[in-house]
Amino acid sequence: MNLSPEKKIAGVLVPLFALRGTDDLGIGDTGALREFIDWTAEIGFKLVQLLPINETGTDNSPYNAISAMAIEPTTLHLAPNSPQDLTPEDFDASVADVDLRSLRLGEVKYRQVKKLKRRIMEKAFANFSAHAGEKRQLEFRTFCEEESAWLRDYAFFRALMEENDDSAAWNRWPAQHQSIKKAQTWLRGLRQDRQAALATRQNFFCYVQWIAYQQWRAIKSYAEERGVALMGDIPFGVSYYSADVFARPDEFVLDWCGGAPPEPYFKDDTFTQKWGQNWGIPLYRWDRMRADNFEWWRERVRAVRRIFHLFRIDHVLGFYRIYAFPWRPRKNKQFLPLDWNQMLQQTSGRAPHFVPRHDETAENCEANKREGEEYLRVVLDEAGATRVIGEDLGMVPHYVRPNLRALGIAGFKIPQWEVRGDQVTPGNEYERLSVATYSTHDHKPIRTLWEEAFEHPTVTSEQSRFDLAKIGVFAGFDPRIDEVDFEKDFYPAIMGALFRSEAWLAIVMITDLLARKYRFNVPGTQANLNWTRRIRRSIAQLISSPKEQKRMRLIHELLVKTGRI
């Protein structure tokens, strides 16, 4: 595919779980993604951006995966003969006692969805084990051998999770399970029948990943046929409770948690404003990773490169320096009311700070830049011809963006944040090697900002009016936009302005494209609705809706006028 920045294109960002496909099982999957690719291709979009697709833990956050390599099993499209080992009879038997209509309504019901999809895959695996021909068995063994660098440890970790009530919290497992070496010793001491049973369970988890990689490689090929590029996402960190940390503990710092510094922009999150975002991810021992040529990072890049045409690195700032907390996120509420001295008393004098060093001296800035560039060159080396985008938002050190440009990594342009002095930067001044978008999965949709600013006042209404005024200026309006009609005037103007910008990629969040108000995530919180909301209409309903047809005709015309088709 031609993904040269010389050709400007436009795309849509959508969380896969939020899509409603034909006959899905309560969550967006590769089948729904195929439908979505068809819809976006007809409109004129050339790119679909997804959140990370790695296997998630109990919080269901795509940015807190229990494996940096394994694909989330709920992304699989499961139906009669999909995978080919799943007979129609076994599929029907698996869903016979499930109220599918209820499962599909409303938000993602993860516990029920995961249980159902696991049950279906167990049936497919049993059929594969009993009936697969030699050629198919050889394909499976070949996959396991080719992916053995991560797959064996992952499958063992998942089998151990089953032994421990499906908990990934390995530090709370029995002592004989708490490290991979101890667990391997424990395994060798079991009776032969127990060892065989655990080997079968590990084979099951390998089988799920084999099917997952097949389906995702197929969807990549399908997207290419439709002229649509798939953009993936590599989170900077990985969960403390992950197969990676369990198998390679020497490569992680486990007594500090990575996150982001205090951020005044998120007015609805007092902890983030006061202390920052504590993501709970372990820090990296870069010196240990360097000793084996950063093989773990290379594996991550290889995994995403096989499935996506280009990928974004979430929190690329972390390669240069990352904000570290001396407490786990579960203690955030305990620390929220404390002042600095009280916090130090609780942590034995250890304070949140930047690692490996702060940016307060020229020497430190140069060292952080030099080391960050070294690590990013590893990513670029492994990415090869696959384009890399860096999410460079938040408190960005002065040296980061020039360094990313020098490396050929596209950074982000959020129009309402691109301000020099008091002036909003016009889109025709954006660097070509950049990604322009009004919002990501972390931000309030534009329609929500509008509601807060002009329809239903809230404590953040002033901030919303401020942001909308800057978006309005970017789109050519007078800063006073309170008498402008959203649908008739504001929406067409802001979409046109985004597409007219000089940015290589102009990406629209699905909620902004549809002018919806709901959010998929509120940063720094563990809100019940985070990562569960689904688009209210199915893709088929979006296609057939006269209102959405009219809106998408407008988008198509704008894409044509701005040369992004």
Secondary structure, 3 states (H helix, E strand, C coil): CCCCCCCCEEEEECCHHHCCCCCCCCCCCHHHHHHHHHHHHHHCCCEEECCCCECECCCCCCCCECCCCCECHHHCCCECCECCCCCHHHHHHHHCCCCHHHHHCCCCCHHHHHHHHHHHHHHHHHHHHHHCCHHHHHHHHHHHHHCHHHHHHHHHHHHHHHHCCCCCCHHHCCHHHCCHHHHHHHHHCCCHHHHHHHHHHHHHHHHHHHHHHHHHHHHHHHHHHCCCEEEEEECCCCCCCCHHHHHCHHHEEEEEEEEECCCCCCCCCHHHHHCCEEEEEEEECHHHHHHCCCHHHHHHHHHHHHHCCEEEECCHHHHCCEEEECCCHHHHHHHCCCCHHHHHHHCCCCCCEEECCCCCCHHHHHHHHHHHHHHHHHHHHHHCCCEEEECCCCCCCCCHHHHHHHHCCEEEECCCCCEECCEECCHHHCCCCEEECCCCCCCCCHHHHHHHHHHCCCCCHHHHHHHHHHHHHHCCCCCCCCCCCHHHHHHHHHHHHHHHCCCCEEEEEHHHHCCCCCCCCCCCCCCCCCCCCCCCCCHHHHHHCHHHHHHHHHHHHHHHHCCCC
